[in-house]
Amino acid sequence: MFRLGPLELQSNLFLSPLAGYTNLPFRLVIREVGGVDLCTTDLVNARSLLEENRKALKLIETNERDRPLAVQLFGSVPEEMHDAAVDLERRGIASVDINMGCPVRKVCRVGGGSAMMTEHAKTAALVKGMVEAVKIPVTAKMRLGWDDDNITAPDLARALEDAGVAAIFVHGRTREQGFSGTVNLAGIRKVVAAVKHIPIIGNGDVTTPEAAKMMFDETGCAGVSVGRGAFYNPWIFQQTRHLLATGELQPEPRFEERIRVMCRHLDLMVEVFTEEHGCRMFRKVAPWYSKRFGPVNEFNKKVVAISSRAEFHDVLERYLRWRQQFCDGDGHLLPRYAPPPMVASFMQDPASAQRSSIPVPRGPVEVW
């Protein structure tokens, strides 16, 4: 049991918001696979929500299978953030998360995202107004600071605790780093030490159960939030819970199970967004599943052009036949074609971590 203010949760593992990806279909896929309780939407512009902008309302679309749900808001106008929190509580949302971590310039330049980490008093006052307006928990998602010379997260965490937030999610990089370089576990640990009572939830490059366990062990955080790692591996939540409970690693999902979950994801995209739009959106989702398929060139070339469910299944059937040349007689991928294991930046040697980073999905936040 994990408490987030008045909210009781069954898991201390969380699905992070990821612009363009953590929509209702993906959240439902993650919940069906299991191991997670609270999931968070894409970040939503508070003003757009209050204006009932069609795209903003689609971002918070949910149903009875998608519970409990947090909505992540971004904005810098106290009145808008206050009113948006009230509106979300009225809609039955379980928790409101404030985005203080997005490094994208178009979010920061209007005072949202990581820019909120540079003005503590102003940010704390905005948060206090939201906390006092609703009964549901209000949380904050931040980075370690603007850059290496301005590591402000511990001080801001203390200010936000005083303002009444129920928890703080910390991505272990600065705004300047974006999504490159090494996640700083020691930096997250300093945020954990800075607060008195509220839980700190660690985030950043958690791509495997072993990485999640290391983040728990090295930082003392109360929970771990997974974003991009869940696209490589929707099973990461249940695998991590099993590892934490038993000390044992579960085997990787079979290829057939990866295919089943990918197809289920497409079905949900069609159900939520209509066939044409859902298939068009799925063009950028399918290649994330295929990263763990082994040789995949034939699939990736074709799947990015699908316009219908029938086209997708035709591409998939052709790929499955093509892939057989890389398999043994039992249909298992030959070892030399197996994808390399995922390794979090903070579990690599420093030189390797600097040379490589986990790809970042492109989402609509880049064009806001």
DOSE-178024 format. One record per residue (C-alpha): x, y, z; residue number from 0; residue in one letter. Coordinates in pm, 1 decimal, padded with zeros to 6 digits. Layout:
<<X,Y,Z>,NUM,A>
...
***
This chain:
<<00000.0,00000.0,00000.0>,0,M>
<<00132.6,00345.0,-00095.6>,1,F>
<<-00022.6,00672.2,00015.5>,2,R>
<<-00032.3,00982.7,-00198.7>,3,L>
<<-00194.8,01226.1,00039.8>,4,G>
<<-00550.8,01095.7,00083.5>,5,P>
<<-00513.3,00855.9,-00211.2>,6,L>
<<-00435.2,00489.3,-00136.1>,7,E>
<<-00247.4,00310.5,-00413.9>,8,L>
<<-00166.0,-00055.4,-00467.9>,9,Q>
<<00177.3,00011.1,-00620.0>,10,S>
<<00468.3,00252.2,-00571.5>,11,N>
<<00549.3,00226.0,-00943.9>,12,L>
<<00409.6,00495.4,-01173.2>,13,F>
<<00367.3,00559.1,-01545.1>,14,L>
<<00526.3,00895.4,-01625.5>,15,S>
<<00367.4,01143.2,-01864.9>,16,P>
<<00520.5,01148.6,-02210.9>,17,L>
<<00388.1,01399.0,-02464.6>,18,A>
<<00216.5,01228.8,-02755.5>,19,G>
<<00234.9,00879.3,-02607.8>,20,Y>
<<00076.1,00830.9,-02263.7>,21,T>
<<-00273.2,00860.0,-02406.1>,22,N>
<<-00569.6,00645.4,-02307.3>,23,L>
<<-00484.0,00346.1,-02533.3>,24,P>
<<-00130.3,00315.3,-02398.7>,25,F>
<<-00241.2,00359.2,-02038.2>,26,R>
<<-00495.3,00080.1,-02086.8>,27,L>
<<-00227.6,-00147.0,-02234.8>,28,V>
<<00000.3,-00081.2,-01937.2>,29,I>
<<-00280.5,-00148.0,-01689.9>,30,R>
<<-00375.6,-00473.7,-01863.0>,31,E>
<<-00015.3,-00597.2,-01849.2>,32,V>
<<-00012.6,-00507.2,-01478.3>,33,G>
<<00209.0,-00384.7,-01197.3>,34,G>
<<00114.7,-00016.9,-01204.2>,35,V>
<<-00168.6,00170.0,-01033.1>,36,D>
<<-00150.7,00548.4,-01083.9>,37,L>
<<-00090.0,00653.6,-01444.7>,38,C>
<<-00048.2,01010.3,-01566.6>,39,T>
<<-00171.6,01174.3,-01886.0>,40,T>
<<00031.2,01371.7,-02136.5>,41,D>
<<00102.8,01721.7,-02011.1>,42,L>
<<-00199.4,01946.9,-02065.9>,43,V>
<<-00204.3,02324.0,-02101.1>,44,N>
<<-00416.5,02459.5,-01814.3>,45,A>
<<-00557.8,02742.4,-02023.1>,46,R>
<<-00652.0,02508.3,-02307.8>,47,S>
<<-00830.7,02283.3,-02061.1>,48,L>
<<-01033.2,02572.1,-01919.0>,49,L>
<<-01124.0,02682.3,-02270.5>,50,E>
<<-01237.3,02321.9,-02336.7>,51,E>
<<-01004.8,02300.0,-02632.7>,52,N>
<<-01084.3,01981.2,-02823.0>,53,R>
<<-00724.1,01856.2,-02821.1>,54,K>
<<-00685.7,01924.9,-02447.9>,55,A>
<<-01002.8,01732.4,-02368.7>,56,L>
<<-00878.6,01440.4,-02578.8>,57,K>
<<-00556.9,01434.5,-02375.1>,58,L>
<<-00754.0,01377.6,-02053.8>,59,I>
<<-00999.6,01128.4,-02205.2>,60,E>
<<-01045.4,00831.7,-01973.6>,61,T>
<<-01286.3,00552.8,-01883.3>,62,N>
<<-01364.8,00318.0,-01594.5>,63,E>
<<-01072.5,00087.3,-01684.9>,64,R>
<<-00828.7,00376.3,-01651.4>,65,D>
<<-00833.0,00430.5,-01275.2>,66,R>
<<-00678.6,00589.4,-01076.6>,67,P>
<<-00565.6,00865.2,-01313.1>,68,L>
<<-00352.7,01175.4,-01264.2>,69,A>
<<-00354.3,01465.4,-01508.5>,70,V>
<<-00035.1,01662.2,-01556.1>,71,Q>
<<-00084.8,02036.4,-01599.3>,72,L>
<<00156.6,02295.6,-01724.7>,73,F>
<<00119.7,02670.6,-01700.9>,74,G>
<<00246.3,02964.9,-01501.0>,75,S>
<<-00066.1,03175.2,-01437.1>,76,V>
<<-00182.6,03101.5,-01080.0>,77,P>
<<-00550.5,03163.4,-01152.6>,78,E>
<<-00548.1,02929.5,-01452.4>,79,E>
<<-00367.5,02652.2,-01267.2>,80,M>
<<-00604.2,02692.9,-00967.9>,81,H>
<<-00914.3,02678.5,-01185.4>,82,D>
<<-00782.4,02387.0,-01391.5>,83,A>
<<-00719.3,02182.9,-01074.7>,84,A>
<<-01075.5,02253.0,-00957.0>,85,V>
<<-01208.4,02151.3,-01298.3>,86,D>
<<-01015.5,01823.7,-01292.7>,87,L>
<<-01139.2,01737.5,-00944.5>,88,E>
<<-01493.7,01798.9,-01065.8>,89,R>
<<-01432.1,01559.3,-01355.3>,90,R>
<<-01335.1,01280.5,-01112.7>,91,G>
<<-00958.2,01286.9,-01170.5>,92,I>
<<-00769.8,01124.5,-00879.7>,93,A>
<<-00464.8,01352.4,-00867.7>,94,S>
<<-00316.5,01662.7,-01031.0>,95,V>
<<00052.0,01677.1,-01122.2>,96,D>
<<00227.7,02006.3,-01198.4>,97,I>
<<00489.5,01996.0,-01471.0>,98,N>
<<00808.6,02166.6,-01352.9>,99,M>
<<01042.1,01942.7,-01548.3>,100,G>
<<00969.1,01972.5,-01919.6>,101,C>
<<01287.5,02100.3,-02087.8>,102,P>
<<01119.9,02198.1,-02416.9>,103,V>
<<01186.5,02563.7,-02498.4>,104,R>
<<00827.6,02644.1,-02599.6>,105,K>
<<00703.6,02533.0,-02257.1>,106,V>
<<00981.7,02703.7,-02060.7>,107,C>
<<00961.3,03038.7,-02236.8>,108,R>
<<00605.8,03095.8,-02111.0>,109,V>
<<00717.4,03023.7,-01754.7>,110,G>
<<00608.4,02658.2,-01742.6>,111,G>
<<00806.4,02335.2,-01719.7>,112,G>
<<01165.0,02366.9,-01596.4>,113,S>
<<01136.4,02746.8,-01582.1>,114,A>
<<00928.1,02705.2,-01265.7>,115,M>
<<01242.1,02580.7,-01089.0>,116,M>
<<01405.9,02922.6,-01117.2>,117,T>
<<01154.1,03123.2,-00909.8>,118,E>
<<01085.2,02936.1,-00588.3>,119,H>
<<00863.4,03186.6,-00408.2>,120,A>
<<00643.5,03241.4,-00711.1>,121,K>
<<00617.9,02868.7,-00781.4>,122,T>
<<00541.3,02781.6,-00418.1>,123,A>
<<00263.6,03042.7,-00408.7>,124,A>
<<00108.3,02900.3,-00726.1>,125,L>
<<00122.0,02548.1,-00582.0>,126,V>
<<-00024.2,02654.9,-00247.9>,127,K>
<<-00321.7,02806.7,-00427.5>,128,G>
<<-00386.8,02479.2,-00608.4>,129,M>
<<-00346.7,02265.2,-00295.4>,130,V>
<<-00593.7,02478.7,-00101.9>,131,E>
<<-00848.4,02465.2,-00384.1>,132,A>
<<-00893.4,02087.3,-00404.8>,133,V>
<<-00920.6,01780.8,-00183.6>,134,K>
<<-00739.5,01549.2,-00426.2>,135,I>
<<-00358.7,01524.9,-00401.9>,136,P>
<<-00146.0,01777.5,-00588.7>,137,V>
<<00202.9,01660.6,-00686.4>,138,T>
<<00494.2,01817.1,-00872.6>,139,A>
<<00730.3,01678.5,-01137.6>,140,K>
<<01069.7,01850.1,-01149.7>,141,M>
<<01427.3,01810.2,-01263.7>,142,R>
<<01739.1,01856.1,-01054.1>,143,L>
<<01774.3,02214.9,-01171.5>,144,G>
<<01824.0,02439.7,-01471.0>,145,W>
<<02188.1,02334.1,-01524.8>,146,D>
<<02480.8,02190.6,-01328.6>,147,D>
<<02549.2,02531.0,-01172.9>,148,D>
<<02190.2,02568.2,-01056.9>,149,N>
<<02084.4,02248.9,-00876.6>,150,I>
<<01771.8,02388.8,-00714.8>,151,T>
<<01561.0,02075.1,-00660.9>,152,A>
<<01636.2,02025.3,-00287.0>,153,P>
<<01545.4,02383.9,-00197.1>,154,D>
<<01239.1,02380.8,-00419.8>,155,L>
<<01128.8,02046.8,-00274.2>,156,A>
<<01135.0,02197.4,00076.4>,157,R>
<<00931.8,02496.0,-00043.7>,158,A>
<<00677.3,02271.6,-00213.5>,159,L>
<<00645.2,02050.1,00091.8>,160,E>
<<00564.1,02362.5,00294.0>,161,D>
<<00310.1,02456.9,00024.9>,162,A>
<<00132.0,02123.8,00074.5>,163,G>
<<00220.5,01898.9,-00217.6>,164,V>
<<00147.8,01529.7,-00160.2>,165,A>
<<00461.0,01402.6,-00340.3>,166,A>
<<00739.2,01511.1,-00573.0>,167,I>
<<00855.0,01326.7,-00884.4>,168,F>
<<01221.3,01397.4,-00964.9>,169,V>
<<01388.1,01333.4,-01299.1>,170,H>
<<01757.8,01294.4,-01225.1>,171,G>
<<01881.2,01533.1,-01494.1>,172,R>
<<01896.8,01909.8,-01536.5>,173,T>
<<01698.8,02108.7,-01790.0>,174,R>
<<02022.9,02172.0,-01981.4>,175,E>
<<02081.6,01795.5,-02019.5>,176,Q>
<<01743.5,01734.2,-02176.7>,177,G>
<<01734.4,01354.1,-02213.3>,178,F>
<<02106.9,01301.8,-02268.9>,179,S>
<<02391.2,01214.3,-02034.9>,180,G>
<<02372.9,01023.7,-01709.8>,181,T>
<<02084.9,01030.7,-01463.2>,182,V>
<<02225.7,01156.5,-01132.6>,183,N>
<<02110.1,00922.5,-00856.9>,184,L>
<<02302.7,01120.9,-00594.4>,185,A>
<<02103.9,01427.2,-00700.2>,186,G>
<<01775.3,01243.4,-00643.4>,187,I>
<<01906.2,01125.1,-00305.5>,188,R>
<<01965.0,01489.1,-00202.6>,189,K>
<<01602.2,01569.2,-00280.0>,190,V>
<<01491.0,01271.0,-00068.7>,191,V>
<<01703.0,01405.5,00219.2>,192,A>
<<01568.4,01758.2,00177.7>,193,A>
<<01205.9,01683.2,00270.6>,194,V>
<<01060.0,01575.0,00602.4>,195,K>
<<00747.6,01373.7,00530.4>,196,H>
<<00635.9,01360.9,00167.5>,197,I>
<<00740.3,01078.2,-00067.4>,198,P>
<<00994.4,01145.1,-00340.2>,199,I>
<<00950.4,00939.6,-00655.7>,200,I>
<<01258.7,00888.0,-00872.7>,201,G>
<<01253.8,00901.9,-01252.0>,202,N>
<<01489.9,00887.0,-01548.3>,203,G>
<<01627.9,00607.1,-01769.5>,204,D>
<<01449.7,00329.9,-01580.6>,205,V>
<<01445.5,00079.6,-01865.3>,206,T>
<<01477.1,-00248.2,-01673.2>,207,T>
<<01367.0,-00393.9,-01338.5>,208,P>
<<01732.3,-00389.9,-01229.2>,209,E>
<<01748.5,-00014.9,-01299.4>,210,A>
<<01433.8,00043.3,-01093.5>,211,A>
<<01578.6,-00153.5,-00801.9>,212,K>
<<01905.3,00037.8,-00821.2>,213,M>
<<01717.1,00367.7,-00816.2>,214,M>
<<01532.7,00256.7,-00502.4>,215,F>
<<01852.0,00131.2,-00337.8>,216,D>
<<02078.4,00423.6,-00426.8>,217,E>
<<01838.9,00713.0,-00365.4>,218,T>
<<01607.5,00597.1,-00087.3>,219,G>
<<01313.0,00715.7,-00297.2>,220,C>
<<00966.1,00596.2,-00200.0>,221,A>
<<00860.5,00514.4,-00555.6>,222,G>
<<00983.9,00497.5,-00914.4>,223,V>
<<00818.6,00645.1,-01221.3>,224,S>
<<00884.0,00499.1,-01568.0>,225,V>
<<00833.2,00678.7,-01899.1>,226,G>
<<01027.6,00578.1,-02209.0>,227,R>
<<01124.8,00245.0,-02052.6>,228,G>
<<00759.8,00139.1,-02063.2>,229,A>
<<00757.3,00175.7,-02442.2>,230,F>
<<01049.2,-00059.8,-02477.4>,231,Y>
<<00897.4,-00289.9,-02219.8>,232,N>
<<00532.4,-00257.7,-02108.0>,233,P>
<<00604.0,-00550.1,-01871.3>,234,W>
<<00853.6,-00346.4,-01667.3>,235,I>
<<00609.8,-00272.0,-01384.7>,236,F>
<<00511.2,-00630.6,-01311.2>,237,Q>
<<00872.3,-00744.4,-01360.2>,238,Q>
<<00995.5,-00481.9,-01113.2>,239,T>
<<00736.5,-00574.5,-00851.5>,240,R>
<<00838.5,-00939.0,-00884.9>,241,H>
<<01207.9,-00851.4,-00849.8>,242,L>
<<01148.5,-00634.9,-00543.2>,243,L>
<<00930.3,-00901.3,-00379.9>,244,A>
<<01139.4,-01209.4,-00456.8>,245,T>
<<01485.8,-01096.3,-00564.8>,246,G>
<<01435.3,-01290.2,-00887.2>,247,E>
<<01428.7,-01161.9,-01243.9>,248,L>
<<01146.6,-01287.2,-01461.8>,249,Q>
<<01238.2,-01402.2,-01813.9>,250,P>
<<01189.2,-01161.4,-02102.3>,251,E>
<<00841.8,-01179.1,-02259.3>,252,P>
<<00823.1,-01420.6,-02550.1>,253,R>
<<00814.2,-01271.1,-02898.8>,254,F>
<<00456.3,-01391.6,-02940.9>,255,E>
<<00353.7,-01200.8,-02627.9>,256,E>
<<00518.1,-00881.9,-02758.7>,257,R>
<<00320.3,-00920.5,-03081.3>,258,I>
<<-00003.6,-00978.9,-02889.4>,259,R>
<<00038.2,-00665.7,-02678.2>,260,V>
<<00135.0,-00456.5,-02981.7>,261,M>
<<-00179.6,-00569.8,-03163.8>,262,C>
<<-00388.9,-00496.5,-02856.3>,263,R>
<<-00241.9,-00146.2,-02849.1>,264,H>
<<-00346.0,-00088.9,-03210.2>,265,L>
<<-00698.0,-00214.6,-03139.8>,266,D>
<<-00728.0,00036.0,-02853.8>,267,L>
<<-00593.7,00316.5,-03072.4>,268,M>
<<-00863.5,00242.2,-03326.8>,269,V>
<<-01126.3,00219.9,-03053.0>,270,E>
<<-01032.9,00559.7,-02905.1>,271,V>
<<-00922.6,00759.2,-03211.3>,272,F>
<<-01107.8,00591.1,-03505.4>,273,T>
<<-00936.9,00359.6,-03751.7>,274,E>
<<-00779.5,00616.0,-03982.9>,275,E>
<<-00646.6,00848.2,-03712.2>,276,H>
<<-00555.9,00565.7,-03475.5>,277,G>
<<-00351.5,00385.7,-03742.7>,278,C>
<<-00178.2,00709.0,-03838.9>,279,R>
<<-00082.2,00766.5,-03474.7>,280,M>
<<00030.0,00405.2,-03442.8>,281,F>
<<00295.7,00461.6,-03709.5>,282,R>
<<00520.2,00616.9,-03443.1>,283,K>
<<00424.9,00362.1,-03173.1>,284,V>
<<00490.8,00032.9,-03353.1>,285,A>
<<00866.6,00094.8,-03400.8>,286,P>
<<00901.9,00122.9,-03021.7>,287,W>
<<00764.3,-00229.0,-02981.3>,288,Y>
<<00985.8,-00356.2,-03261.4>,289,S>
<<01307.1,-00238.2,-03093.2>,290,K>
<<01305.9,-00569.2,-02902.7>,291,R>
<<01209.5,-00791.2,-03199.8>,292,F>
<<01560.5,-00850.6,-03334.4>,293,G>
<<01605.8,-00785.2,-03710.9>,294,P>
<<01322.6,-00550.9,-03793.1>,295,V>
<<01411.3,-00347.3,-04100.7>,296,N>
<<01139.9,-00505.0,-04311.6>,297,E>
<<00874.6,-00422.1,-04051.2>,298,F>
<<00979.9,-00065.3,-03975.9>,299,N>
<<00994.1,00037.1,-04341.0>,300,K>
<<00632.2,-00063.2,-04397.2>,301,K>
<<00457.0,00001.7,-04065.9>,302,V>
<<00523.2,00376.3,-04082.6>,303,V>
<<00288.2,00401.0,-04380.8>,304,A>
<<-00016.9,00206.5,-04259.7>,305,I>
<<-00362.1,00363.4,-04287.2>,306,S>
<<-00584.2,00075.9,-04174.0>,307,S>
<<-00587.4,-00219.5,-03939.9>,308,R>
<<-00591.4,-00453.9,-04239.4>,309,A>
<<-00274.8,-00290.8,-04375.6>,310,E>
<<-00105.0,-00332.2,-04038.9>,311,F>
<<-00185.4,-00702.9,-04020.6>,312,H>
<<-00064.9,-00749.7,-04378.6>,313,D>
<<00265.9,-00578.7,-04288.1>,314,V>
<<00291.1,-00792.4,-03974.6>,315,L>
<<00226.7,-01121.2,-04156.4>,316,E>
<<00488.6,-01038.2,-04419.8>,317,R>
<<00735.5,-00946.7,-04145.9>,318,Y>
<<00677.0,-01268.3,-03952.9>,319,L>
<<00759.9,-01469.2,-04265.3>,320,R>
<<01070.2,-01256.3,-04334.2>,321,W>
<<01188.9,-01289.4,-03974.2>,322,R>
<<01196.7,-01671.4,-03990.7>,323,Q>
<<01536.8,-01661.7,-04164.5>,324,Q>
<<01688.6,-01530.2,-03839.7>,325,F>
<<01533.4,-01803.3,-03622.4>,326,C>
<<01614.2,-02163.1,-03536.1>,327,D>
<<01392.4,-02461.8,-03611.4>,328,G>
<<01174.7,-02386.6,-03307.9>,329,D>
<<01111.5,-02030.0,-03417.6>,330,G>
<<01341.5,-01872.4,-03156.6>,331,H>
<<01570.5,-01587.8,-03260.4>,332,L>
<<01928.2,-01705.0,-03311.7>,333,L>
<<02155.1,-01558.9,-03039.5>,334,P>
<<02362.2,-01350.9,-03282.7>,335,R>
<<02051.2,-01161.6,-03389.3>,336,Y>
<<01917.1,-01094.2,-03040.2>,337,A>
<<01888.4,-00725.3,-02944.3>,338,P>
<<02143.8,-00611.2,-02685.0>,339,P>
<<02020.8,-00581.9,-02326.8>,340,P>
<<01885.1,-00246.6,-02212.9>,341,M>
<<02117.4,-00069.8,-01968.4>,342,V>
<<02026.4,00251.9,-01787.2>,343,A>
<<02274.9,00540.5,-01811.5>,344,S>
<<02343.4,00522.4,-01438.2>,345,F>
<<02434.8,00152.9,-01466.3>,346,M>
<<02694.8,00207.8,-01740.7>,347,Q>
<<03051.1,00326.5,-01713.6>,348,D>
<<03063.7,00707.9,-01758.1>,349,P>
<<03224.7,00697.2,-02103.5>,350,A>
<<02953.1,00467.6,-02242.9>,351,S>
<<02676.5,00676.0,-02088.3>,352,A>
<<02809.4,00989.9,-02256.5>,353,Q>
<<02824.8,00819.5,-02595.8>,354,R>
<<02470.7,00690.3,-02591.6>,355,S>
<<02130.9,00797.7,-02472.7>,356,S>
<<01782.8,00651.2,-02487.7>,357,I>
<<01595.0,00788.6,-02790.5>,358,P>
<<01322.8,01037.9,-02707.1>,359,V>
<<00985.6,00994.0,-02876.7>,360,P>
<<00873.7,01298.8,-03071.8>,361,R>
<<00539.0,01425.4,-02949.0>,362,G>
<<00312.9,01727.4,-02997.6>,363,P>
<<00486.8,01918.7,-02717.2>,364,V>
<<00760.3,02010.7,-02966.2>,365,E>
<<00517.8,02213.3,-03175.1>,366,V>
<<00321.4,02382.4,-02898.2>,367,W>
***
